[in-house]
Amino acid sequence: MTHQTADITQAVLDRLDGCTDARFKQVLSAVIRHAHALVKEVDLTPDEWMAAIQFLTRVGQTCDAKRQEFILLSDTLGISMLVVQLEQARRSAKALQDKTALATPTEATVQGPFYWEGAPELPLGADIGEGMPGEPAYYSGRVTDTHGRPIANCCLDVWSGDGEGVYDMQMGEEAGMRLRARFYTDDEGRYRFWSIKPTYYPVPDDGPVGDMLRRMGRHPNRPGHIHMMVYRDGYVPLTTHLFAADSPYLDSDAVFGVRDSLIVPYEKHAPGTAPDGRRMDRPFHTCQYDFTLAPAA
């Protein structure tokens, strides 16, 4: 039996009648409908479709143990951030509807490709930026729930690039873990540690995603930021960034991750005594930020 062009979409959908996984069927049916609609909307030619296939093939071939070009593609098309927003809204729905809450949960953003599980656990106040390029920065604040209650023993898993925008995973096998650690809040939900003030940097643009960005007329840069995973049992885990308020590209982040609530000032200080009593012989910055976690449903 043959099908006219207008019937092909339904013919493909009909082949899912035997699918017993309801969620898989729902998602794949939507993919089929939207993909077929796109082909019709732009009147896609065979050469254009082959070019798309070759592009996606190159994206896959660029992936390796430390580089995930498909994540980069998802990030630069805004899909990763959209998924993050939907997930946070879904998991924090109860907290957002709580009329007695004093605060809303801290906004989430993309994880990015440079998370490395198993960062060392260090005591509060430790310096993870020592010996690394960049200006010293002292980070401090509290972690509370949506009712303002401190969350003790809450993990902050932090990581960032150095003062030149380079992550340890880009430095070669011999570099090991740098500028990353796990800290646990004290009984009052407070955290503190030293690192560096982050700077802007380009996402990897030497592959097919970089070619796509250039063809779109876009730059590959992300504003300066430090990553945070904040979590403890009983609360919705948070993956987010703190963005330096004076960084370029806040209004055009290549992965659409900036949120106004996550832009923070870095106050610069002359050499002298730091907030933790440490004597600094060069200028340094301070960054203060309080995180709010939603209770788990």
C-alpha positions in Angstrom: 0.0 0.0 0.0 1.4 3.4 -0.9 0.8 6.7 1.0 0.5 10.3 -0.2 2.9 12.8 1.4 0.1 14.1 3.7 -0.4 10.5 5.0 3.2 9.6 5.8 3.1 11.2 9.2 0.1 9.2 10.3 1.5 6.0 8.8 4.6 6.4 10.9 2.6 7.2 14.0 0.4 4.1 13.4 3.5 1.9 13.7 3.6 2.8 17.3 0.4 1.1 18.1 2.2 -2.0 19.5 4.3 0.1 21.9 3.7 -0.7 25.5 5.8 2.1 27.0 3.3 4.9 27.3 5.9 7.7 28.0 8.2 6.5 25.2 5.2 6.5 22.8 4.2 10.0 23.9 7.7 11.5 23.4 8.5 9.7 20.1 5.1 10.5 18.7 5.7 14.2 19.4 9.2 13.9 17.8 7.7 12.4 14.7 4.9 15.0 14.4 7.2 18.0 14.9 10.0 16.6 12.7 7.6 15.9 9.8 6.0 19.4 10.3 9.4 21.0 10.1 10.2 19.2 6.8 7.0 20.4 5.3 7.3 24.0 6.7 10.7 24.6 5.1 10.1 22.4 2.1 13.3 20.5 2.9 15.3 19.3 0.0 17.2 15.9 -0.2 20.6 17.8 -0.2 19.6 19.8 2.8 18.5 16.7 4.7 21.8 14.9 3.9 23.7 18.0 5.1 21.8 17.8 8.4 22.6 14.1 8.7 26.3 14.7 8.0 26.3 17.5 10.6 24.8 15.3 13.3 27.3 12.5 12.3 30.1 15.0 12.9 28.7 16.0 16.2 28.7 12.3 17.3 32.2 11.7 16.0 33.5 14.7 18.0 32.4 13.2 21.3 34.9 11.5 23.5 35.5 10.7 27.2 36.0 14.4 28.1 34.0 16.2 25.4 30.3 15.8 24.7 29.5 17.7 21.6 25.9 16.7 21.7 25.5 18.4 25.1 27.2 21.4 23.6 24.7 21.4 20.7 21.8 21.1 23.2 23.2 23.9 25.3 23.8 26.4 22.4 20.3 25.8 21.0 18.8 26.6 24.4 17.3 23.1 24.8 19.4 22.2 27.9 18.2 25.4 29.7 14.6 24.8 28.8 14.8 21.2 30.2 16.4 22.6 33.4 13.6 25.2 33.8 10.8 22.6 33.3 12.5 20.2 35.8 12.9 22.8 38.5 9.3 24.0 38.1 8.1 20.3 38.3 10.2 19.4 41.3 9.6 22.7 43.2 5.9 23.0 42.4 4.8 22.3 46.0 7.2 25.0 47.4 6.1 27.5 44.8 2.5 27.0 45.9 3.3 27.4 49.6 1.7 30.7 50.7 3.6 30.6 54.0 7.0 30.4 52.3 9.4 33.3 52.9 11.5 32.8 49.7 11.4 31.0 46.4 14.0 28.3 45.5 17.3 29.6 44.0 17.0 29.4 40.2 18.8 26.5 38.5 20.8 26.6 35.3 22.7 24.3 33.1 25.3 21.9 34.5 27.7 22.3 31.5 30.2 19.8 30.2 33.0 20.2 32.9 31.4 18.6 36.0 33.7 15.9 37.4 32.2 13.6 40.0 34.3 12.9 43.1 35.8 16.3 43.9 37.8 16.3 47.2 35.9 17.1 50.4 37.6 20.1 52.0 37.0 22.0 55.3 35.1 25.3 55.2 37.5 28.1 54.5 39.9 26.1 52.3 41.5 27.7 49.3 40.9 25.8 46.0 42.4 28.6 43.9 45.9 28.6 45.3 48.5 28.6 42.7 46.0 29.0 39.8 45.8 31.9 37.4 43.2 34.4 38.5 42.4 37.0 41.2 41.6 35.5 44.7 38.0 35.6 45.7 36.4 34.7 49.1 32.9 33.1 48.8 30.5 33.0 51.7 26.8 32.8 52.5 24.1 30.5 53.8 21.9 27.7 52.6 18.3 27.8 53.9 14.9 26.3 53.0 12.0 28.3 51.7 10.9 29.1 55.2 14.3 30.6 56.1 15.5 27.7 58.2 19.2 26.9 57.9 20.2 23.6 56.3 23.2 22.2 58.1 25.5 19.6 56.6 24.4 20.6 53.1 26.9 19.9 50.3 28.2 22.6 48.0 30.0 20.9 45.1 31.8 23.8 43.4 33.9 24.1 40.3 35.1 26.7 37.8 37.6 27.5 35.1 40.8 29.4 36.1 41.4 33.1 35.5 42.1 32.4 31.9 38.8 30.6 31.4 40.4 27.1 31.3 39.0 24.1 33.2 41.2 21.4 34.7 39.6 18.8 32.3 41.1 20.9 29.4 44.6 20.9 30.9 45.6 17.3 30.1 45.6 14.1 32.1 48.5 15.2 34.3 46.6 18.2 35.7 44.2 16.3 37.8 41.4 18.0 39.7 41.8 21.8 40.2 39.5 24.6 41.3 36.9 22.1 42.5 35.9 20.7 45.8 33.0 19.7 48.0 32.2 21.8 51.2 29.5 21.1 53.8 27.6 23.8 55.6 27.9 24.3 59.4 25.1 24.1 61.9 23.9 27.6 60.8 23.8 26.6 57.2 26.8 28.8 56.5 29.6 28.1 53.9 32.9 29.8 53.1 35.8 29.1 50.9 38.5 30.7 48.7 38.8 30.4 45.0 39.3 32.9 42.1 37.1 35.4 40.4 35.9 33.6 37.2 36.4 35.2 33.8 34.5 34.8 30.6 35.6 32.1 28.1 34.5 30.5 24.8 32.7 27.1 24.7 34.7 24.7 22.5 34.2 26.0 19.0 36.6 23.9 17.0 34.0 21.3 16.0 30.7 21.2 14.2 28.8 23.2 16.9 31.4 26.0 16.5 30.8 25.9 12.7 27.1 26.2 13.4 27.5 29.2 15.7 29.7 31.0 13.1 27.1 30.4 10.4 24.4 31.7 12.8 26.5 34.9 13.3 26.9 34.1 17.0 29.9 34.3 19.4 30.8 31.3 21.5 31.4 33.1 24.8 30.0 32.5 28.3 30.2 35.2 31.0 32.4 34.6 34.0 30.8 32.2 36.5 31.4 29.6 39.1 29.4 26.4 39.2 27.5 25.1 42.3 25.7 21.9 43.0 23.8 22.3 46.3 22.2 19.3 47.8 21.1 17.4 50.9 18.6 14.6 51.5 15.1 15.9 51.9 15.5 18.8 49.5 15.3 19.3 45.8 18.9 19.4 44.6 20.1 22.5 42.9 22.6 22.9 40.0 23.3 26.5 39.3 26.0 29.2 38.7 27.0 32.5 40.2 27.7 35.1 37.4 30.1 38.0 38.0 28.2 41.2 37.6 30.9 43.0 35.7 31.5 40.2 33.2 30.9 40.7 29.5 28.4 38.6 27.7 25.8 38.5 30.5 23.2 39.5 27.9 24.3 37.0 25.3 25.5 33.9 27.1 26.2 31.2 24.4 24.2 28.6 26.3 21.3 30.9 27.6 22.1 30.1 31.2 22.1 33.6 32.8 19.3 34.5 35.2 19.2 38.0 36.9 18.9 36.4 40.3 22.2 34.6 39.8 24.2 37.8 38.8 26.3 38.8 41.9 28.8 41.7 42.6 32.4 40.8 43.3 33.6 43.5 45.7 37.3 44.3 45.1 39.5 45.0 48.1 43.1 46.3 48.5 45.7 44.1 50.2 44.9 43.7 53.9 42.8 41.5 56.2 40.2 39.3 54.6 36.8 38.5 56.2 38.1 35.3 57.6 41.1 37.0 59.2 43.6 35.9 56.5 46.2 38.5 55.7 46.2 39.1 51.9 49.3 40.6 50.2 47.5 41.3 47.0 44.1 42.6 46.0 41.2 40.2 46.4 37.4 40.0 45.9 34.5 38.9 48.1 31.3 37.3 46.8 28.4 36.7 49.1 25.3 34.7 48.1 22.6 32.8 50.0 21.0 29.7 48.4 17.4 28.6 49.0 16.4 24.9 48.6 12.9 23.6 48.2 11.8 20.7 50.3 11.5 17.5 48.4 8.0 16.4 47.6 
